[in-house]
Amino acid sequence: MSTPPTLWRDLRRFTPARVALGRAGNGLPTAAHLEFQAAHAAARDAVHAELNTAQLAADLAAADLPSQVVHSACPDRRTYLLRPDLGRRLAEGQAAHLPKLPGIAFVVADGLSATAVQRHAAPLLAQVMPALAEPGPVIIARQGRVALGDEIGAALGAQAVAVLIGERPGLSTPDSLGVYLTWQPRPGRTDAERNCISNIRPEGLPIPDAAAKLLWLIAAMRRLRLTGVALKDEQPMPVAVLR
């Protein structure tokens, strides 16, 4: 079995990417192969996992954040994966049960990683919502895609919507959370009209930093009255980072 050069091995200290794995004949060493299989299984589990809405609601309640559950037009996880269009629409009759929230609506959708939502959504909202003093419940959306927030936001009469959603898992990131911010949500909004914060997790963008960035974007959104490509992320870097 060949051993990677020291320079390549040192690179592994700075990235979770699969570099400098070595070689056994024409293949990977056994340990690296088994690690790959375990990571692939974790990614598949994250995609197929069901969101525990009761636990998420309890986690939100512990932070004094009430919640309400809605469903997309997908009846189950299999349909969600096969029919992305249904994940962008509310199930029939769901909109009628939503309250009016004229400010910013916060929607939590399972997306492609319920694992990410289960771990990171409540801690992030616990830092963001009190700073904004936004009224109303967090909307928990089962089997939801990003664009589902547009219909929910329109039904709520919201000024804007922030959708917290599980991102597509990678082989080293099965629990990455994303946030999509949209001004004046309504069906038909495009991704070019949103701002995205990605890779929210301890090994990526930590929750305190993600909360600060989201609050900065919300303030800029309200000042400019827009989101998307016209709203640039010009948040000043912390002094500690500049040093």
Buried (B, 14 or more C-beta within 10 A) or exposed (E): EEEBEEEEEEBBEEEEEBEBBBEBEEEBBEEBEEBBEEBEEBBEBBBEBEBBBEEBBEBBEEBEBEBBBBBBBBEEBEBBBEBEEBBBBBBEEBBEEBEEBEBBBBBBBBBBBBBBBBBBBBBBBBBBBEEBEBEBBBBBBBBBBBBBBBBBBBBBEBBBBBBBBBBBBBBBBBBBBBBBBBBBBEBEBEEEBBBBBEBBBEEBBEBEBBBBBBBBBBEBBBEEEBBBEEBEEEBEEEEEEEE
